[in-house]
Amino acid sequence: MYSYTYDNETGGILLNSSPQAFSKEPRPVYSKELDIYGFGAYWNYDENDDAPYMWAEANNYYYRGKLVAQIKGGSFFTKPEIIIINEPEPDNKPLKPVDVNMMVLKNKVIMENLTATTIKDVFNTYAKFEGKVDVFHVSFSGGKDSVVTLDIVQRALPHNKFVVIFGDTGMELPETHRIVDETMANCKKDGIEFYIAKSHFLPSESWRKFGPPTSTIRWCCSVHKTTPQLLLLKDILGKNNFTEMAFVGVRADESVRRSEYSYISYGTKHRGQYSCNPILYWNSAEVYLYIYSNRDRLQLNEVYKSNSSLKISLA
């Protein structure tokens, strides 16, 4: 939603009030990712993941506003090539971690305004559809976008007016299950119903039957997420025919296809489902800043620290 620059003082992201039509989707880079790619052979840094060291846009790495490296090529069988462009610190001095607290403080006003607007929009959606749908639910995946979406919804709505559903495909990483377990425990304390939907098919059975999922044949979503969630909602509501409103952590900047999504849509997944995308127009900088701003209650999935550039489905 807002444009951003890299801040030399904090090493972080600095939002400004100018709207931005397209984001390069910056992401924080931690020591684990630097280790995986082999940056330790070039740079001096501590093995500490309390804070990121730099930011990346696709394969470009930025340290305190300066492009310092690029990653080229690489596959499951070959290591990517590291192209060093600039020296982050002179004389191989240790890299400075991002001053997260100061970064949060410098972005406080803009993030508070963005958050307040988003919460208001979610409440207005609830007020408009209350009485028109049988159930409101948050579709939770354990990824950063769904973590933010759930937090926004629980701040906007009464906690007894929606439920949370995690679609367990059986193919999630252990780091994701840790986020799910923590979130479920927090929801229980806050009086929010949290459910897990799971297919009776094992992932190995689906792979043998359908082959590997692709961008055009996404059986993993229909077999292991959408259908189990529908069946679960039928049990929760005690009725076969119902109308629901799903709050989903989809963002327009994630892909060309998602850039065409509407804030509220009907029947895109299945008949009877309205979908609301509260953070549709947020960019990744704003998502990370929201999580950093609320570290007292929100956790960043460790997957993003180990290697964010892997195409892991955490939508």
PyMOL commands that set and color helices and strands:
alter all, ss='L'
color gray80, all
select helices_A, chain A and resi 31-37+39-41+90-92+100-106+108-129+144-156+174-189+203-210+219-237+252-254+258-260+284-293+303-307
alter helices_A, ss='H'
color red, helices_A
select strands_A, chain A and resi 2-6+13-19+27-29+54-57+60-63+66-72+81-84+135-140+163-168+193-198+244-247+264-266+273-276
alter strands_A, ss='S'
color yellow, strands_A
deselect
rebuild
show_as cartoon
